Amino acid sequence: MKYLLDTNICIYFLNQNEKIVNKINKTSAADLAVSIISLAELQFGAFNSQKIKNNSKKITAFQEALEIITLTPAITEKYASIKAELHKTGQPVDDFDLLIGATAIVYDLILVTNNQQHFARMKEVQLENWLE
């Protein structure tokens, strides 16, 4: 496994963004993963939409094709240390994003996101933007 897909990249894929669909389809499924946090965000989006059933089906098919990484004590410890460091320097980051970033760090994955500026505050996270 090599890449952790951020929620926004998953959304681009589910909405059939050509660039993201092509890149994901060219990458081995064994090299792709999604955080359980992103899955929760995607499911919220489905339930908050006008097309709940259709969007939920798309998410189910998507999640079945990839590894879903759940939270572990190592991830929560990394999350807490990053949050404390950023809090001390007055650079808060959303808790969900911190958990996703901590997951990428703990599993030594490249985080694929269209929100690089936000995640760049986490010193150890490796980033790529497949939309550029």
C-alpha positions in Angstrom: 0.0 0.0 0.0 1.4 3.4 -0.9 -1.4 6.1 -1.0 -4.0 7.3 1.4 -6.8 9.1 -0.4 -8.2 12.2 1.3 -11.9 12.7 1.4 -11.8 15.4 -1.3 -10.1 13.0 -3.7 -12.7 10.3 -3.0 -15.4 12.8 -3.8 -13.7 13.8 -7.1 -13.6 10.0 -7.9 -17.2 9.4 -7.0 -18.2 12.5 -9.1 -16.3 11.0 -12.0 -13.5 13.7 -12.3 -11.6 12.4 -15.3 -8.1 13.2 -13.9 -8.8 11.4 -10.6 -10.6 8.5 -12.2 -7.8 7.9 -14.6 -5.1 8.1 -11.9 -7.0 5.8 -9.5 -7.7 3.3 -12.3 -4.0 3.2 -13.2 -2.9 2.6 -9.6 -3.1 -0.9 -8.2 -5.9 -1.3 -5.6 -3.3 -2.8 -3.3 -1.6 0.6 -3.3 -4.7 2.6 -2.3 -6.4 3.0 1.0 -8.9 5.3 2.7 -9.2 6.3 6.3 -12.3 5.3 8.2 -12.6 9.0 8.9 -13.0 9.7 5.2 -15.5 6.9 4.9 -17.6 8.6 7.6 -17.4 12.0 5.9 -18.5 10.4 2.6 -21.4 8.6 4.2 -22.5 11.9 5.9 -22.4 13.5 2.5 -24.6 10.8 1.1 -27.1 11.0 3.9 -27.1 14.8 3.6 -27.8 14.7 -0.2 -31.0 14.5 -2.3 -29.9 11.2 -3.7 -29.2 9.2 -0.5 -29.7 5.7 -2.0 -27.7 6.4 -5.2 -24.8 8.0 -3.4 -24.7 5.4 -0.7 -24.5 2.7 -3.4 -21.5 4.5 -5.0 -19.8 4.7 -1.6 -20.4 1.1 -0.8 -18.9 0.0 -4.2 -15.9 2.3 -3.7 -15.2 1.1 -0.1 -15.3 -2.5 -1.2 -12.6 -1.9 -3.7 -10.1 -0.4 -1.3 -8.6 -1.1 2.1 -10.2 0.9 4.9 -7.8 1.8 7.6 -9.4 2.0 11.0 -8.1 4.0 14.0 -5.4 2.5 16.2 -3.7 3.6 19.4 -0.7 4.6 17.3 -2.8 6.9 15.1 -4.6 8.5 18.1 -1.3 9.1 19.8 0.2 10.7 16.6 -3.0 12.8 16.2 -2.7 14.0 19.8 0.9 15.0 19.4 0.3 16.9 16.2 -2.8 18.6 17.6 -0.8 19.7 20.7 2.1 21.0 18.6 -0.2 22.9 16.2 -2.3 24.3 19.1 0.8 25.7 20.8 1.8 27.5 17.6 -1.7 28.8 16.9 -2.2 26.7 13.8 -5.4 24.7 14.4 -6.4 22.0 11.9 -9.8 20.2 11.8 -9.8 17.1 13.9 -10.9 14.8 11.0 -8.0 16.1 8.9 -5.6 15.6 11.8 -6.7 12.0 12.1 -6.4 11.4 8.3 -2.9 13.0 8.4 -1.9 11.0 11.4 -3.0 7.8 9.6 -0.8 8.6 6.6 2.2 9.3 8.9 1.8 6.1 11.0 1.3 3.9 8.0 4.0 5.7 6.0 1.6 6.5 3.2 1.5 9.4 0.7 -1.6 11.4 1.4 -3.3 12.3 -1.9 -5.3 15.5 -1.3 -6.4 18.7 -3.1 -5.9 20.5 0.2 -2.1 20.4 0.4 -1.8 23.8 2.1 -4.0 22.6 5.0 -2.1 19.3 5.5 1.3 20.9 5.0 1.2 22.2 8.6 1.7 18.6 9.7 5.5 18.3 9.3 5.8 14.6 8.8 3.0 14.0 6.2 4.0 13.3 2.6 1.6 14.9 0.1 0.6 14.6 -3.5 -2.1 16.4 -5.5 -3.4 14.3 -8.4 -5.4 17.3 -9.7 -2.3 19.3 -10.6 
